[in-house]
Amino acid sequence: MESLLQQHGIKPTANRLLVARELASAGRPLSLMELEGRLETVDKSSIFRTLTLFRDAHLVHVLEDSGDGVRYELCHASGEHDDDLHVHFHCTICHKTFCLHDVPVPPVDIPDGYRPSSSSYLIHGICPHCSR
């Protein structure tokens, strides 16, 4: 994990490593509140500052799920070009957001003059666990 942070120009401190490891092991995007619950030894402001640094260094994707706010996931892109865009699914029952890595974001024709900097594709519905 240290080398991943260094590749993005981030000094690997203890808190940054904890946040990065938690995001990596989660397997899905996490909210600040979820990270705070998982990292009881790190205060909320330190987690937020770390996530802001990660965002600025293109180490995390930031997505709004229109549920309980913003979620974060490690970006597996190579460099600043985001080549790991994928669809996300937000469950309206358990309020978890899942990565659908095998479903790419569909291409969208943007009118001339517009210069997009990011995109996300979010589907709302009921996840397989909650469907049972």
C-alpha positions as CSV (number, residue, x, y, z in Angstrom):
1,M,0.0,0.0,0.0
2,E,2.9,2.3,0.7
3,S,4.1,2.1,-2.9
4,L,0.5,3.0,-4.2
5,L,0.5,6.1,-2.1
6,Q,4.0,7.1,-3.2
7,Q,3.0,6.5,-6.9
8,H,0.4,9.2,-6.3
9,G,2.8,11.6,-4.6
10,I,1.4,10.9,-1.2
11,K,3.7,10.5,1.9
12,P,2.6,7.2,3.5
13,T,1.7,8.2,7.1
14,A,0.1,5.8,9.6
15,N,-3.4,7.3,9.2
16,R,-3.2,7.5,5.4
17,L,-2.2,3.8,5.3
18,L,-5.1,2.9,7.5
19,V,-7.6,4.7,5.4
20,A,-6.2,3.3,2.1
21,R,-6.1,-0.3,3.5
22,E,-9.7,0.1,4.7
23,L,-10.9,1.4,1.3
24,A,-9.0,-1.5,-0.4
25,S,-10.4,-4.2,1.8
26,A,-14.0,-2.9,1.8
27,G,-14.8,-4.1,-1.7
28,R,-17.3,-1.3,-2.2
29,P,-17.4,2.5,-1.9
30,L,-17.6,3.7,1.7
31,S,-19.0,6.9,3.2
32,L,-17.1,9.0,5.7
33,M,-19.4,7.7,8.5
34,E,-18.7,4.1,7.5
35,L,-14.9,4.7,7.5
36,E,-15.2,6.4,10.9
37,G,-16.9,3.3,12.3
38,R,-14.3,1.0,10.8
39,L,-11.3,3.1,11.9
40,E,-12.1,3.8,15.6
41,T,-8.5,4.9,16.3
42,V,-8.6,7.7,13.7
43,D,-10.7,10.8,14.3
44,K,-13.2,12.0,11.7
45,S,-11.3,15.2,10.7
46,S,-8.1,13.1,10.0
47,I,-10.1,10.7,7.8
48,F,-11.7,13.6,6.0
49,R,-8.4,15.4,5.4
50,T,-6.9,12.1,4.2
51,L,-9.8,11.5,1.7
52,T,-9.5,15.1,0.4
53,L,-5.7,14.5,-0.2
54,F,-6.5,11.2,-1.9
55,R,-9.1,12.9,-4.1
56,D,-6.7,15.7,-5.1
57,A,-4.0,13.1,-5.9
58,H,-6.5,11.0,-8.0
59,L,-6.2,8.0,-5.6
60,V,-9.9,7.8,-4.9
61,H,-13.1,8.2,-6.8
62,V,-15.7,10.3,-5.1
63,L,-19.3,9.5,-5.9
64,E,-22.6,10.9,-4.7
65,D,-25.1,8.1,-4.3
66,S,-28.1,10.4,-3.4
67,G,-28.6,8.2,-0.4
68,D,-26.7,9.3,2.6
69,G,-24.1,11.4,0.8
70,V,-20.6,11.0,-0.7
71,R,-18.8,7.7,-0.9
72,Y,-15.1,7.0,-1.7
73,E,-13.4,4.1,-3.4
74,L,-9.8,3.5,-4.4
75,C,-9.1,4.4,-8.0
76,H,-7.2,1.7,-9.9
77,A,-6.4,3.9,-12.9
78,S,-2.9,4.2,-14.1
79,G,-2.0,7.9,-13.8
80,E,-4.3,10.8,-14.1
81,H,-6.3,9.2,-17.0
82,D,-9.2,7.4,-15.4
83,D,-9.4,4.0,-17.2
84,D,-11.3,2.1,-14.5
85,L,-14.7,3.8,-14.8
86,H,-17.5,1.4,-13.9
87,V,-21.2,1.4,-13.0
88,H,-22.2,1.7,-9.3
89,F,-25.4,0.3,-7.8
90,H,-27.1,1.9,-4.7
91,C,-29.4,-0.4,-2.7
92,T,-32.5,1.6,-1.5
93,I,-33.0,-0.9,1.3
94,C,-29.6,-1.4,3.0
95,H,-28.2,1.9,1.6
96,K,-24.9,0.3,0.5
97,T,-23.3,1.2,-2.8
98,F,-21.6,-1.5,-4.8
99,C,-19.1,-1.4,-7.6
100,L,-20.1,-3.3,-10.8
101,H,-16.6,-3.6,-12.1
102,D,-17.5,-5.6,-15.2
103,V,-20.1,-3.0,-16.3
104,P,-18.3,0.0,-17.9
105,V,-19.9,3.4,-17.9
106,P,-21.6,3.7,-21.3
107,P,-20.1,6.4,-23.6
108,V,-22.0,9.6,-23.9
109,D,-21.8,12.1,-26.8
110,I,-21.1,15.5,-25.3
111,P,-21.9,18.6,-27.4
112,D,-19.1,20.7,-28.8
113,G,-17.7,23.2,-26.3
114,Y,-18.2,21.0,-23.2
115,R,-15.1,19.5,-21.5
116,P,-16.1,16.9,-19.0
117,S,-13.7,16.2,-16.2
118,S,-15.4,13.1,-14.6
119,S,-18.4,11.0,-14.9
120,S,-20.3,8.4,-12.9
121,Y,-23.2,6.1,-13.6
122,L,-25.3,5.1,-10.6
123,I,-28.2,2.7,-10.7
124,H,-30.7,2.6,-7.8
125,G,-32.6,-0.5,-6.8
126,I,-32.5,-3.5,-4.5
127,C,-29.3,-5.6,-4.1
128,P,-29.2,-9.4,-4.3
129,H,-28.9,-9.7,-0.5
130,C,-31.9,-7.5,0.2
131,S,-33.9,-9.2,-2.5
132,R,-34.0,-12.5,-0.6
